Amino acid sequence: MSYSINSITQVADCDVLLTWAGKEKAELEFKKLSEERLTSKYEDTSVEVEAILQGVIAEISAIDTVISVLPDGPTKEDQIKNKRKLEYKKFVLENRKESYGAVALLEKELDLERVTKELEEVNAFITVITNHKATL
C-alpha cells in the first residue's frame, strides 16, 4: 500500500510509528503462532474424527444385521442397547465433525492466511517508516 509518508517530517514521529508497529507485529506474531497450532490441531482432529465416525457407522450397520436375525430375547435386547449407544456416539462424532472437520479446518486456514497477510503488511510498513526516518 502507498502510505502518505511525506507528511511525517520528524524523527520522533517515526519513532512513535515504529514503536506502535513493533507492538502490532508482536501481537500478530503471537496470533499467527496460535493460529498455526490450532490449524495443526484441526488437521489432526478432522482426520481422526472421520475415521472413528466411519467405524461407528460400520458397527451400526453390522448390529442392524445381527438384530434383524435374532429372535426376541435378552441377546436381542442387548444388541438394541448397543445400537443405541453407537447411535449416540455417532451423534457426538457428527457434532464434533462440524466443530473440527474439514469445513472448520478451512476456516482456520483462512484465519491463518489473514494473519500472515497482516503481518506482511506491518513488516512493509516498518520498512517504509525506517527508510523514511533515515532520510530525515
FENFEN-V443200 format. One line per field, one symbol per residue. ss: DSSP state (a for helix, b for strand, c for the rest). phi: phi as a letter, one per 20 degrees, with the letter a starting at -180 (. if undefined). psi: psi as a letter, one per 20 degrees, with the letter a starting at -180 (. if undefined). Layout:
ss = ???
phi = ???
psi = ???
This chain:
ss = ccccaaacccaaaaaaaaaaaaaaaaaaaaaaaaaaaaaaaaaaaaaaaaaaaaaaaaaaaaaaaaaaaccccaaaaaaaaaaaaaaaaaaaaaaaaaaacaaaaaaaaaaaaaaaaaaaaaaaaaaaaaaaaaac
phi = .edefffedcfffffffffffffgffffffffgffffffffffffffffffffffffffffffgffffdffgqfffffffffffffffgfgfffffffecefffffffffgfffffffffffffffffffffgfee
psi = qpqmhiiojqhhhggghhgghgggggghgghggghgggggghgghhggggggghgggggggghggghhiqqqahgggghgghggghhggggghhghhhhjahghghghhggghggggggghggggggggggghhi.
